[in-house]
Amino acid sequence: MAVLTPAYAPVARAAPDAPSSAFRERASDFAGRAAISAWFVVFAVQIGAEFVRTGHLTGLLLLVSELLVVVLTVMRRPAIRVDRAWRTRIVALASMAGIPLLRPIGVGIVPDAATAAVSAAGLLLIIAGKVALGRSFGLMPANRGIVCRGVYRVMRHPIYAGYLVTHAAFLVAHPLGWNLVVLLASDTALLVRAICEERTLARDADYAAYMTKVRWRVVPGVF
């Protein structure tokens, strides 16, 4: 009787839960991929209809940047550590949910060629960041391997910086009060999301060292 020590008992109780925990993790991962794919379809329909109607490129370039989100989400590698706290989930959702709500209508403040050029610059930054991340890309704060190459030598969240540029270009091309409110809310959540991600990543000594070398998160000299 005495051989059943307290250290042994918890292990015996925890073992049966392991398959269930793995199943929940896989189900959660699948649901996340399915949700982001559905979200993209909604946005694609809106932007596609606007492009057919007007031929404007600004919204179409924003659509391309969001397509990369879907592709890399599907291809992402398993995470070493994921922050699944509800407050973090809400922030991540808020940073993405507003995009399908944008209304690609209205008369641009400047010619479409100008906003398309700015949007293209933001898209190039997004592509550079996502190419550097590769399969380490994810939507929830997670450690899928530390990346500090390419544009990550200049800022810690170049993809978010690219989003801010493309969103600003979209707003100038479609200057509605609704679009302004949506983008202010989603981009504020995007910046909070960057902070949440770093709380998870900073537990890794390599990322903590990286933060001391690259000071700025999104906008060099500002944030």
Buried (B, 14 or more C-beta within 10 A) or exposed (E): EEEEEEEEEEEEEEEEEEEEEEEEBEEEBEEBBEBBEEBBEEBBEBBBEBBEEBEBBBBBBBBBBBEBBBEBBEEBEEBEEBBEBEEBBEBBBBBBBBBBBBEBEBEBEEEBEBBBBBBBBBBBBBBBBBBBBBEBBBBBBBBBBBBBEEBBEEBBBBBBBBBBBBBBBBBBBBBBEEBEEBBEBBBEBBBBBBEBBBEBBEEBEEBEEBBEEBEBBBEEEEB
